[in-house]
Amino acid sequence: GSEDGRSAITASYDSTQGTMLLTPVKLDNGELYPELWVIPADGKARSLGVINGDRPTEMDVSPDMRQYMKEGALIAITPEPAQGAPGGVATGPVLASGKISIL
């Protein structure tokens, strides 16, 4: 989904493999890089890394982050510097977000 109607992305998570396929439909991150976050029930955003904003990307979710990839957790994308958000804290506005559904 999108906060402002300008950006959209679909994400499919394979919990057995720990991989996620991200497909941007329309992602306007300007001059910055789209960083993916998971926000579990505790409300604390945790970075999953910088993704590609213009083509499908398969990413491995690190073993320490897989515990947060639960039904109902949120994923969000913010625009960040190339190296990722400084100190692991999002600096940009949410471009797109949605709830995780485990298939």
C-alpha positions as CSV (number, residue, x, y, z in Angstrom):
1,G,0.0,0.0,0.0
2,S,0.9,3.7,0.0
3,E,0.6,6.6,2.3
4,D,0.0,9.2,-0.5
5,G,-1.0,7.2,-3.6
6,R,2.4,7.8,-5.3
7,S,4.2,4.6,-4.4
8,A,3.2,0.9,-4.3
9,I,5.2,-2.3,-3.8
10,T,4.2,-6.0,-3.4
11,A,6.2,-8.3,-1.1
12,S,6.0,-12.1,-0.7
13,Y,7.8,-13.7,2.2
14,D,8.8,-17.4,2.2
15,S,9.1,-18.3,5.9
16,T,10.7,-21.7,5.2
17,Q,13.5,-20.2,3.0
18,G,13.7,-16.8,4.8
19,T,13.5,-15.0,1.5
20,M,11.3,-12.1,0.4
21,L,10.4,-11.1,-3.2
22,L,9.8,-7.4,-3.5
23,T,8.2,-6.0,-6.7
24,P,7.9,-2.2,-6.9
25,V,4.8,-1.1,-8.9
26,K,5.7,2.5,-8.5
27,L,8.2,3.8,-6.1
28,D,9.2,7.5,-5.9
29,N,12.3,7.7,-3.7
30,G,13.8,10.7,-5.5
31,E,17.6,10.9,-5.2
32,L,17.7,8.6,-2.2
33,Y,17.6,4.8,-1.9
34,P,14.5,2.7,-0.7
35,E,15.2,1.0,2.6
36,L,12.9,-1.8,3.8
37,W,11.8,-2.0,7.4
38,V,9.8,-4.6,9.4
39,I,7.7,-3.2,12.3
40,P,6.5,-6.0,14.6
41,A,4.0,-5.8,17.4
42,D,6.4,-3.9,19.7
43,G,6.3,-1.0,17.2
44,K,10.1,-0.7,16.8
45,A,11.2,-0.5,13.2
46,R,14.1,-2.8,12.3
47,S,16.0,-2.4,9.0
48,L,16.0,-5.3,6.5
49,G,18.3,-3.4,4.2
50,V,18.3,-1.2,1.1
51,I,16.3,-2.6,-1.9
52,N,16.1,-1.9,-5.6
53,G,13.4,0.6,-6.3
54,D,12.9,-0.1,-10.0
55,R,12.9,-3.8,-10.5
56,P,11.9,-7.0,-8.6
57,T,14.4,-7.9,-5.9
58,E,14.7,-11.1,-3.9
59,M,16.4,-10.6,-0.6
60,D,17.4,-13.0,2.1
61,V,16.0,-12.0,5.5
62,S,18.8,-12.4,8.0
63,P,18.2,-15.2,10.6
64,D,18.0,-12.7,13.5
65,M,15.3,-10.7,11.7
66,R,13.1,-13.7,10.7
67,Q,11.5,-13.8,14.2
68,Y,9.8,-10.4,13.3
69,M,8.4,-11.6,10.0
70,K,5.0,-12.6,11.5
71,E,1.4,-12.4,10.4
72,G,0.2,-8.8,10.9
73,A,3.7,-7.2,11.3
74,L,4.2,-4.1,9.1
75,I,6.7,-3.6,6.4
76,A,7.5,-0.1,5.3
77,I,9.9,1.7,2.9
78,T,11.6,5.0,3.5
79,P,14.1,6.9,1.3
80,E,17.5,6.8,2.9
81,P,21.2,7.5,2.0
82,A,23.0,4.8,-0.1
83,Q,24.6,3.3,3.0
84,G,21.2,2.9,4.7
85,A,19.6,4.9,7.5
86,P,22.2,6.4,9.9
87,G,22.3,4.5,13.1
88,G,19.5,2.2,11.9
89,V,16.8,4.9,12.4
90,A,14.6,5.9,9.5
91,T,15.1,9.5,8.5
92,G,12.7,9.7,5.5
93,P,8.9,9.6,5.3
94,V,7.2,6.3,4.7
95,L,6.8,5.8,1.0
96,A,4.9,2.6,1.1
97,S,3.7,0.2,3.9
98,G,1.6,-2.9,4.3
99,K,0.9,-5.8,6.7
100,I,2.6,-9.1,6.3
101,S,0.4,-12.0,5.3
102,I,2.0,-15.5,5.6
103,L,0.9,-17.7,2.8
